Amino acid sequence: MDRPESPDPLAGSTRDFLTRPEPDLAAKAVAFSRWHDARIGFGGFPYAKRLTGAPTPRAALRLLDGSLQEGLNFSSQDYLGLASHPAVKAAACAAVGCYGVHSAGSSALAGEMDLAGPVAAGLGELLRMPHVTLFPTGWAAGYGVVRGLVRETDHVVIDLLAHNCLMEGALAATRKVVPFLHLDVAHARQKLAGIREREPQAGILLVTESLFSMDADTPRIAAFQDLADEFGARLLVDVAHDLGCLGETGGGQLERQGCLGRVDLVIGSFSKTFASNGGFVGCRDRAVHDYLRYFAPPNTFSNALGPVQLAVVAETLRIVRAEEGGVRRTALLRAVHALRGGLVAHGVKVLGAAAPIVPTYIGSAAAGRRAVKLCGERGVLVNLVEFPAVARNASRFRLQVMATHTPEECEMAARVVAGALEEAQAAEAPGEPSAA
Ligand SMILES: Cc1ncc(COP(=O)(O)O)c(C=O)c1O
């Protein structure tokens, strides 16, 4: 019998394997597995990589084919470089001595440790919000707050590019999920006005992010809160990528836009700046805070943050709010400007504004797959984002900068990335001038 041809590793996307009209549920997985193997065989497969040490500016990653890529690391999220900070590591060790290693219960029962109190209070001060609920992960916080508050008669009016946790929460809670064009206040207003006209009594959650990670762009947050107030909706803002690492005192885009303490609900993650798994929801109403503890499913049906996670967040939060936090934020922005400047100087299209994520536009999936392989071989470790995480033919690198990257390292990385993109794009269209 003829063996079926191996799939083209430069074509297709995960979307092709989402559904398959066969009675065996595993059929789609079998088809996916062949494509996945073909992509691994191509080399430089950019997903499911494993770090061999700490997420520092120089690191080594083990790829699924067993090979090792070593070099400048722009693929880890540790924006202020706190994951290897001596005081943070010491706090983690001390917590093990005191509390052991496990939370042993959900926060709705007896799993939350008393370390959670100061963590929630410190976050509340940073956000200028009186109430903070902790969650096992940022994803769980996003999913949990939407699923916890919204019922099937309610509407979720949500930025088209909002994070998966928010979208999944919305889709699980109601069929009335209404996307608006990315960052577009006027379009959101149109949606809210339409809902209010048809259903004056419906509950509405308006959802956006303070820094969108695929595009490094930011909405006008006060305009969204005004809109929510005008239409009797509640605004939820996801601050996962900027809280702690941007803003004069670490208050992120909320602080930069004078919105600290002004929005109804805030969700965030510890996994980008606070060196730990975990997430939180900040709110202005004590009633909502109490309600979420019991009605947000991840808080009732999943274990609370463990002692090491809480101790790490307590210590990183202390650093973020101390003078050292400001010094690290300045170093982060210096590195970001060096990287963005270097990329632009080499003719690379960089999206958005200065932030710890530097999205570098590529275009076709094939060019992205070739370029990420070349970068890894040349000692620059980056993440590739492809359709359906972004629009079709809008592949990009997502370079994640740390305060501990030097400007020289950023300039070196920019040179390598630009060269790899130029070669990959030239391979796309032989004979035509390349447009890196
Ligand atoms: C905007 C946004 N919200 C929430 C999350 C989820 O955070 P966590 O990694 O802590 O689950 C992420 C992480 O990818 C994110 O980018």
The ligand as an SDF file (V2000), in Angstrom:
LIG
                    3D

 16 16  0  0  0  0  0  0  0  0999 V2000
   -3.5010   39.1390   28.3350 C   0  0  0  0  0  0  0  0  0  0  0  0
   -3.3240   37.8840   29.1260 C   0  0  0  0  0  0  0  0  0  0  0  0
   -4.2070   37.5840   30.0740 N   0  0  0  0  0  0  0  0  0  0  0  0
   -4.1020   36.4540   30.8100 C   0  0  0  0  0  0  0  0  0  0  0  0
   -3.0680   35.5720   30.5980 C   0  0  0  0  0  0  0  0  0  0  0  0
   -2.9990   34.3020   31.4000 C   0  0  0  0  0  0  0  0  0  0  0  0
   -2.0040   34.3880   32.3570 O   0  0  0  0  0  0  0  0  0  0  0  0
   -1.3060   33.1140   33.0130 P   0  0  0  0  0  0  0  0  0  0  0  0
   -0.1320   32.7860   32.1710 O   0  0  0  0  0  0  0  0  0  0  0  0
   -0.9250   33.5800   34.3630 O   0  0  0  0  0  0  0  0  0  0  0  0
   -2.2860   32.0090   33.0590 O   0  0  0  0  0  0  0  0  0  0  0  0
   -2.1040   35.8480   29.6370 C   0  0  0  0  0  0  0  0  0  0  0  0
   -0.9760   34.9180   29.4210 C   0  0  0  0  0  0  0  0  0  0  0  0
   -0.7340   34.4230   28.3900 O   0  0  0  0  0  0  0  0  0  0  0  0
   -2.2500   37.0230   28.8560 C   0  0  0  0  0  0  0  0  0  0  0  0
   -1.3910   37.2920   27.8820 O   0  0  0  0  0  0  0  0  0  0  0  0
  1  2  1  0
  2  3  1  0
  2 15  2  0
  3  4  2  0
  4  5  1  0
  5  6  1  0
  5 12  2  0
  6  7  1  0
  7  8  1  0
  8  9  2  0
  8 10  1  0
  8 11  1  0
 12 13  1  0
 12 15  1  0
 13 14  2  0
 15 16  1  0
M  END
$$$$
